[in-house]
Amino acid sequence: MNVTLDGETTLKVEGDEKVLSIVQTKMENAQKTLTREFSQTIFSTAQINKALVPLVLAIATSGTYGEIAKATYSWWQGNVNSTGGAFSMDMFQGMYGDCSDGSIHPDLIITTQDVFDKLWLRVQPQQRNNMTATPGLAAAGFTGINFNQATVVVDAHCPSGYAFFLNTDYWKMVVHSKRNMVWTDKKVPLNQDAVVRQLLFAGALCCVAPRWQGYIKSIS
């Protein structure tokens, strides 16, 4: 990601404090942009060049993930309901059960606002908005509805008609120590009155047990 501070803007601002405020604004915008791009790549329905592997590919029943062929090793396949249909509690319960085994079960369900609203209408009379299943979400500013022992939340970048059933115990973010949000030195383009710095990241969102993950698509 590139962050650019052009020379004209710098000249228009007098005083060190105002220059610093511009830099701070640029940094805050870069942070928001990077957060959005992470979310967009994670919920993409296809692999984007040089981006994190999306959830659908990690959970898929076919293809190769982590250099392991899912068609060859069934234990590496996730749970996929590709037909979807009209939302029902039975639909959610079925996927929750497919991703569970004894004490192993999804603890986070991510979906769209539309699907979330359909669930809310079903459970509103006995609504539970506590976050005991995934308390870290509350600290991050999320609110949700408990479904069995999972918390259902909305993400604006979740593709339409999808619901992801995740067991977060089996996901980890691996980040290269030399590219952990590292800023490059200031660079001055030859044909531009500006200063450019790059924010570098290299890492992967890894699922070590796709078997306990799942998703439903085409929910109406």
Kinemage of the C-alpha trace (Angstrom):
@kinemage 1
@onewidth
@group {chain A} dominant
@subgroup {mainchain}
@vectorlist {calphas} color= white
{ca met a 1} P 0.000 0.000 0.000
{ca asn a 2} L 1.303 3.452 -0.960
{ca val a 3} L 0.766 6.618 1.091
{ca thr a 4} L 1.532 9.840 -0.781
{ca leu a 5} L 1.943 13.389 0.559
{ca asp a 6} L 2.137 15.811 -2.336
{ca gly a 7} L 4.315 18.901 -2.271
{ca glu a 8} L 1.520 21.375 -3.018
{ca thr a 9} L -0.466 20.298 0.040
{ca thr a 10} L 2.641 20.560 2.185
{ca leu a 11} L 3.261 24.124 0.998
{ca lys a 12} L -0.304 25.189 1.758
{ca val a 13} L 0.024 24.186 5.397
{ca glu a 14} L 2.072 26.376 7.695
{ca gly a 15} L 3.635 25.195 10.923
{ca asp a 16} L 4.989 21.865 12.045
{ca glu a 17} L 1.817 20.903 13.935
{ca lys a 18} L -0.363 21.221 10.851
{ca val a 19} L 2.083 19.193 8.792
{ca leu a 20} L 1.933 16.489 11.436
{ca ser a 21} L -1.873 16.558 11.372
{ca ile a 22} L -1.782 15.841 7.633
{ca val a 23} L 0.545 12.913 8.208
{ca gln a 24} L -1.701 11.614 10.983
{ca thr a 25} L -4.744 11.831 8.710
{ca lys a 26} L -2.880 9.982 5.968
{ca met a 27} L -1.887 7.242 8.410
{ca glu a 28} L -5.429 6.872 9.742
{ca asn a 29} L -6.790 6.601 6.216
{ca ala a 30} L -4.142 4.005 5.367
{ca gln a 31} L -5.151 1.961 8.406
{ca lys a 32} L -8.831 2.033 7.409
{ca thr a 33} L -8.008 1.182 3.809
{ca leu a 34} L -5.833 -1.761 4.834
{ca thr a 35} L -8.536 -3.073 7.162
{ca arg a 36} L -11.078 -2.879 4.344
{ca glu a 37} L -8.748 -4.616 1.888
{ca phe a 38} L -8.099 -7.452 4.341
{ca ser a 39} L -11.826 -7.992 4.761
{ca gln a 40} L -12.468 -7.820 1.017
{ca thr a 41} L -9.829 -10.441 0.230
{ca ile a 42} L -10.910 -12.795 3.016
{ca phe a 43} L -14.513 -12.771 1.764
{ca ser a 44} L -13.669 -12.845 -1.939
{ca thr a 45} L -15.151 -15.764 -3.878
{ca ala a 46} L -11.946 -16.140 -5.927
{ca gln a 47} L -8.235 -15.845 -5.263
{ca ile a 48} L -6.883 -12.331 -5.782
{ca asn a 49} L -3.241 -12.003 -6.857
{ca lys a 50} L -0.874 -11.557 -3.881
{ca ala a 51} L -3.812 -11.485 -1.446
{ca leu a 52} L -4.836 -13.672 1.480
{ca val a 53} L -6.502 -16.951 0.536
{ca pro a 54} L -10.267 -16.380 0.897
{ca leu a 55} L -12.459 -18.396 3.241
{ca val a 56} L -14.287 -20.144 0.400
{ca leu a 57} L -11.070 -21.719 -0.904
{ca ala a 58} L -9.881 -22.788 2.542
{ca ile a 59} L -13.230 -24.444 3.284
{ca ala a 60} L -13.924 -25.806 -0.223
{ca thr a 61} L -14.426 -29.511 -0.949
{ca ser a 62} L -12.195 -29.419 -4.027
{ca gly a 63} L -8.979 -27.827 -5.203
{ca thr a 64} L -5.677 -27.544 -3.359
{ca tyr a 65} L -5.196 -25.766 -0.056
{ca gly a 66} L -1.902 -25.619 1.797
{ca glu a 67} L -0.450 -27.783 -0.999
{ca ile a 68} L -2.820 -30.615 -0.009
{ca ala a 69} L -5.321 -31.845 -2.608
{ca lys a 70} L -8.795 -31.928 -1.102
{ca ala a 71} L -10.028 -34.499 -3.643
{ca thr a 72} L -7.300 -36.913 -2.495
{ca tyr a 73} L -7.732 -36.380 1.244
{ca ser a 74} L -11.377 -36.089 2.294
{ca trp a 75} L -10.372 -35.120 5.839
{ca trp a 76} L -9.042 -31.855 4.366
{ca gln a 77} L -12.431 -30.906 2.919
{ca gly a 78} L -14.736 -28.398 4.544
{ca asn a 79} L -18.529 -28.449 4.652
{ca val a 80} L -20.307 -26.661 1.816
{ca asn a 81} L -24.007 -26.156 1.159
{ca ser a 82} L -24.024 -24.670 -2.330
{ca thr a 83} L -27.780 -24.859 -2.919
{ca gly a 84} L -28.920 -22.661 -0.055
{ca gly a 85} L -32.502 -21.565 -0.600
{ca ala a 86} L -34.953 -19.769 1.634
{ca phe a 87} L -33.458 -19.093 5.045
{ca ser a 88} L -34.523 -21.432 7.821
{ca met a 89} L -33.306 -22.300 11.293
{ca asp a 90} L -32.996 -25.920 10.111
{ca met a 91} L -30.533 -24.769 7.429
{ca phe a 92} L -28.306 -23.138 10.024
{ca gln a 93} L -28.679 -26.042 12.428
{ca gly a 94} L -27.712 -28.530 9.720
{ca met a 95} L -24.473 -26.719 8.904
{ca tyr a 96} L -23.702 -26.178 12.574
{ca gly a 97} L -24.043 -29.924 13.124
{ca asp a 98} L -21.883 -30.785 10.094
{ca cys a 99} L -19.082 -28.637 11.549
{ca ser a 100} L -19.362 -30.148 15.039
{ca asp a 101} L -18.111 -33.238 16.824
{ca gly a 102} L -18.626 -33.456 20.570
{ca ser a 103} L -16.964 -30.470 22.174
{ca ile a 104} L -15.759 -29.248 18.763
{ca his a 105} L -18.207 -26.786 17.233
{ca pro a 106} L -18.328 -23.430 15.397
{ca asp a 107} L -18.002 -20.402 17.652
{ca leu a 108} L -18.393 -17.701 14.997
{ca ile a 109} L -20.919 -17.346 12.164
{ca ile a 110} L -20.385 -14.470 9.719
{ca thr a 111} L -23.099 -13.449 7.292
{ca thr a 112} L -24.747 -10.505 5.555
{ca gln a 113} L -27.104 -7.983 7.091
{ca asp a 114} L -29.996 -9.452 5.107
{ca val a 115} L -29.471 -12.995 6.407
{ca phe a 116} L -28.772 -11.691 9.910
{ca asp a 117} L -32.108 -9.831 9.858
{ca lys a 118} L -33.936 -13.021 8.885
{ca leu a 119} L -32.350 -14.824 11.831
{ca trp a 120} L -33.138 -11.904 14.145
{ca leu a 121} L -36.830 -12.099 13.226
{ca arg a 122} L -36.874 -15.795 14.187
{ca val a 123} L -35.196 -15.355 17.549
{ca gln a 124} L -36.355 -11.854 18.522
{ca pro a 125} L -38.902 -13.060 21.132
{ca gln a 126} L -36.104 -14.797 23.049
{ca gln a 127} L -33.204 -12.727 21.726
{ca arg a 128} L -29.816 -13.175 23.344
{ca asn a 129} L -27.222 -10.573 22.493
{ca asn a 130} L -24.535 -11.620 24.975
{ca met a 131} L -21.114 -12.470 23.600
{ca thr a 132} L -20.143 -15.346 25.876
{ca ala a 133} L -19.229 -17.612 22.968
{ca thr a 134} L -16.657 -15.216 21.531
{ca pro a 135} L -15.968 -12.450 24.081
{ca gly a 136} L -13.177 -10.982 21.957
{ca leu a 137} L -15.747 -9.784 19.435
{ca ala a 138} L -17.351 -7.464 21.956
{ca ala a 139} L -13.969 -5.886 22.625
{ca ala a 140} L -13.590 -5.321 18.874
{ca gly a 141} L -16.919 -3.522 18.691
{ca phe a 142} L -19.085 -6.309 17.258
{ca thr a 143} L -22.545 -7.209 18.480
{ca gly a 144} L -24.320 -10.405 17.589
{ca ile a 145} L -26.867 -13.099 18.305
{ca asn a 146} L -25.969 -16.402 19.900
{ca phe a 147} L -26.823 -19.491 17.842
{ca asn a 148} L -26.140 -22.603 19.908
{ca gln a 149} L -22.571 -21.919 21.075
{ca ala a 150} L -21.657 -19.628 18.190
{ca thr a 151} L -22.071 -15.888 17.791
{ca val a 152} L -23.642 -14.631 14.557
{ca val a 153} L -22.227 -11.310 13.322
{ca val a 154} L -22.496 -9.183 10.191
{ca asp a 155} L -19.626 -8.217 7.906
{ca ala a 156} L -20.329 -5.741 5.130
{ca his a 157} L -17.895 -7.549 2.826
{ca cys a 158} L -19.493 -10.968 3.221
{ca pro a 159} L -20.809 -11.885 -0.256
{ca ser a 160} L -24.560 -11.798 -0.779
{ca gly a 161} L -26.378 -14.948 0.324
{ca tyr a 162} L -23.432 -16.425 2.246
{ca ala a 163} L -23.024 -17.545 5.847
{ca phe a 164} L -19.662 -18.803 7.127
{ca phe a 165} L -19.507 -21.208 10.088
{ca leu a 166} L -16.060 -20.975 11.658
{ca asn a 167} L -14.289 -22.633 14.549
{ca thr a 168} L -11.728 -19.971 15.399
{ca asp a 169} L -9.582 -22.426 17.376
{ca tyr a 170} L -8.332 -23.742 14.044
{ca trp a 171} L -7.491 -20.455 12.337
{ca lys a 172} L -4.260 -18.535 12.746
{ca met a 173} L -2.718 -15.470 11.177
{ca val a 174} L 0.921 -16.012 10.241
{ca val a 175} L 2.918 -12.848 9.587
{ca his a 176} L 6.468 -12.576 8.267
{ca ser a 177} L 8.620 -10.742 10.817
{ca lys a 178} L 10.221 -8.601 8.086
{ca arg a 179} L 6.897 -7.528 6.586
{ca asn a 180} L 4.748 -6.959 9.655
{ca met a 181} L 3.254 -3.596 8.666
{ca val a 182} L 6.700 -2.195 7.849
{ca trp a 183} L 7.049 1.330 6.433
{ca thr a 184} L 9.635 1.859 3.731
{ca asp a 185} L 11.861 4.934 3.670
{ca lys a 186} L 10.534 8.080 2.003
{ca lys a 187} L 10.742 7.981 -1.773
{ca val a 188} L 10.560 10.975 -4.113
{ca pro a 189} L 9.255 10.162 -7.631
{ca leu a 190} L 11.332 11.602 -10.477
{ca asn a 191} L 8.324 13.150 -12.209
{ca gln a 192} L 6.237 14.232 -9.221
{ca asp a 193} L 6.493 16.772 -6.403
{ca ala a 194} L 5.570 14.341 -3.637
{ca val a 195} L 6.843 11.991 -0.997
{ca val a 196} L 5.768 8.347 -1.077
{ca arg a 197} L 6.083 5.649 1.584
{ca gln a 198} L 4.954 2.049 1.231
{ca leu a 199} L 3.301 -0.012 3.957
{ca leu a 200} L 4.395 -3.620 3.488
{ca phe a 201} L 2.728 -6.786 4.760
{ca ala a 202} L 3.396 -10.442 4.066
{ca gly a 203} L 1.470 -13.211 5.744
{ca ala a 204} L -1.324 -15.743 5.493
{ca leu a 205} L -4.588 -16.584 7.192
{ca cys a 206} L -4.274 -20.328 7.753
{ca cys a 207} L -6.907 -22.922 8.574
{ca val a 208} L -5.405 -26.068 10.123
{ca ala a 209} L -8.693 -27.992 10.201
{ca pro a 210} L -11.069 -27.228 7.287
{ca arg a 211} L -13.148 -30.208 8.444
{ca trp a 212} L -14.613 -28.109 11.265
{ca gln a 213} L -15.501 -25.150 9.043
{ca gly a 214} L -18.342 -24.625 6.601
{ca tyr a 215} L -20.360 -22.187 4.571
{ca ile a 216} L -23.783 -21.875 2.985
{ca lys a 217} L -24.293 -19.905 -0.230
{ca ser a 218} L -27.361 -18.735 -2.182
{ca ile a 219} L -29.410 -18.024 0.951
{ca ser a 220} L -32.544 -16.084 0.051
